[in-house]
Amino acid sequence: MSTETIEVGGLRQRYGAFEAVRGIDFSVPSGQLFALLGTNGAGKTTTMEVLEGFRPAAAGTVRLLGADPFRDRRALRPRVGIMLQESGLIGDLTVSETIGLWRDLHARPLSVGEALARADLADKAGTAVRQLSGGQKRRLDLALAVVGRPEVLFLDEPTTGMDPEARIATWKLIQDLVADGTTVLLTTHYLEEAERLADRIAIMHRGEIRIAGTVPEVVAGHGDRIAFRVPAHVPIDTLPRLDGFPPEITVADGFPTARYTVTGGDPDGRAHRSVADLLAWAATQSVTLDRLSVRPASLEDVFLSIVEDK
Amino acid sequence: MKTDLAHVYRLARLDLGLIFRNRSALANAVLMPLGVAAFLIFTAREQGGADNLSYVITGQIAALVLFAPLVNLAGFFTSRREELVLKRLLGGPASAPAILGGSAAGATVVYLVQALAVGAAAAALDVGLPSNPLLVLIAVLGGAVVFALLSMVISGLSSSGELAQLATVPVMLISMILSPVIVPTEAFPDRLRQVAEFLPLTPVADLVRAGYGDAFQWSSLAVLAAWVAVATVLARRFFRWDPRRG
C-alpha cells in the first residue's frame, strides 16, 4: 500500500490552446511539506486546483489520499484544508462569525477560540472582515483552512501580503501542523519560505517541473559563485576566464561587479582551484579584488537560472 | 444527504442573516417588492370589483417570485462568484448543490414570507383564504425553484452583480406584462396568449389561483415541471464557479 498522500503522474492541463501544465510527476509522503516554486504562469496554481478537485486532470493520474480528487471530492473535502491564492471571504461577517460558519460545516472542528489563536486573530474576533488588512485576511483564510483539522493542507501563496512578524508566526503554525502529521502542499514566491519549511521542493517553469528534491539536492550541481568588484582601471575584457568561462558583469552600488559561476570538473575543490587561479591572476596583474566573495549556489541562483532559461 | 441538508440550513441561515444586516439588501429583497405589491393591490381596490382585487392579489403572490429568487439571487450569486466567495465555499466541506441550495433556500424563505404577507392582506381585504393551500405551496415552491435556477443562468452570463440584476429586468418585464399577474391573458391576441401560457410565471399564477378556488388544470403543473427541467439543464450549462474577470 502506498504511503504517498499525494501522487501526480504525467499530469497535463490546458486552457484552450495554452498548455498550462505539461506532464509533471511528483509525490508527497504523509506528514511532509512539499513546495511548488515558480514564476506567475508556471502552472503551480493549476496543479493545485487539480489536486484540490476544482477541475479534472486533462491527462495523467492524480491521487489524493488514495482517491481521485475531482471524482471523489465530496468524500475528500472534509479531510482537506484549502487556502486559495485570493481570500474569497464575506466582508459583512465578523472574524469569529466567519470561523463559526466554517466550523458549522465541519464534523469535528477546532473551537472558534483555538482557530483564532492559531491565526493570531483573537484581538480581531469582533472585527468585520472587510475592515481587516490584507495580511489579516490571509491569516483568517489560513484559520479557515485548518479549522476542520485537515489531513492534507493546500496553501497557495499563504504569506503574500503578511508583515514579517505575521509571516514568521504563520511559518511556525505550518511547522506545527506538519509536526502533527498534516501533509502540506505549498506554493510560494518566497524562496526563503520554501527553504525554511519544505521537506522537498519542485521548481516549475512553463508548465514543467525543471528540478525537484530536497533543497541541498536541488542546489547541488549548480556550482559555486565567485564575485568581486572590478577596479576602475581594469578593462573588462582583460578579466580572466575561470573554469573556462568569462565573468558576467553586473552593476552593484554603481560599481561593475564580476560574477563567475564555477561548475567545472573537480567537484570537491573547484571553487578552491578557481579562487587560486583568480588570486594568481590578481597577483600578476597587481589588481586588488575588492569585495571578493565565494559561496555555494543558493536556491535563488538555481531558481533564477531556471526561470531565465540559462 | 443529512450533511447536505445541514449545510443547506446553515448557509440559508447565513444569507438570511446577511439580508437583515444590510439595509440596502433588506430594502431591495424584502421591502420594495412588498411595496410594489401593496401599490398594485391598493390600485385594484380603488378601481373597484372584488374579482379584480382577487385577481391582482393572487397574481402578486405569484409575481413576488421575481424578486428574491430571481433578481436578488442573480446579483448575489454573481457578486459572490466574482469575489471568490463561491469558490472558497466550494473548497470547503459543503457540496456544490448544498452551497447553491443554501442561497436558494434563503431566497425562498424571503419569498414565502412575502407571499404569506400578501395572503394575510387577501384575508384582511375579504378575498379570503386559499381553499387548497397545498396548491398555493406547490406554486410558490415550484416557482422559487424555477426562478432560482434561472438566476443561476443569468449569473453565469453576467460579469458583475449589478449587470446580473440588470439582466433580470427583461425577464421581469416580460413576465409581469405577459403572464397573468396583472392583466388576464384573455386580453391578448391569440398568438400572444399562446406564448404567455408557456412563460415560467404563468403556471405559478395559475396554480396560486387554483389554490384560491379557480379550476385546477394539470397543464399548469406540467408547464411548471417542464420549466424546472429546462432551467436545470440551462443552469448546469451556464452557471460558473470561477470569476469571469481575468
Chai-1 contact restraints between the chains, C-beta under 6 A:
chainA,res_idxA,chainB,res_idxB,connection_type,confidence,min_distance_angstrom,max_distance_angstrom,comment,restraint_id
A,R74,B,S95,contact,1.0,0.0,6.0,A-B,restraint_1
A,R77,B,P93,contact,1.0,0.0,6.0,A-B,restraint_2
A,P78,B,P93,contact,1.0,0.0,6.0,A-B,restraint_3
A,I82,B,G91,contact,1.0,0.0,6.0,A-B,restraint_4
A,E86,B,L84,contact,1.0,0.0,6.0,A-B,restraint_5
A,G88,B,L84,contact,1.0,0.0,6.0,A-B,restraint_6
A,G88,B,V85,contact,1.0,0.0,6.0,A-B,restraint_7
A,G88,B,K87,contact,1.0,0.0,6.0,A-B,restraint_8
A,G88,B,R88,contact,1.0,0.0,6.0,A-B,restraint_9
A,I90,B,V85,contact,1.0,0.0,6.0,A-B,restraint_10
A,D92,B,L18,contact,1.0,0.0,6.0,A-B,restraint_11
A,D92,B,R21,contact,1.0,0.0,6.0,A-B,restraint_12
A,L101,B,L14,contact,1.0,0.0,6.0,A-B,restraint_13
A,D104,B,R10,contact,1.0,0.0,6.0,A-B,restraint_14
A,L105,B,H7,contact,1.0,0.0,6.0,A-B,restraint_15
A,L105,B,G92,contact,1.0,0.0,6.0,A-B,restraint_16
A,L105,B,P93,contact,1.0,0.0,6.0,A-B,restraint_17
A,L105,B,A94,contact,1.0,0.0,6.0,A-B,restraint_18
A,H106,B,P93,contact,1.0,0.0,6.0,A-B,restraint_19
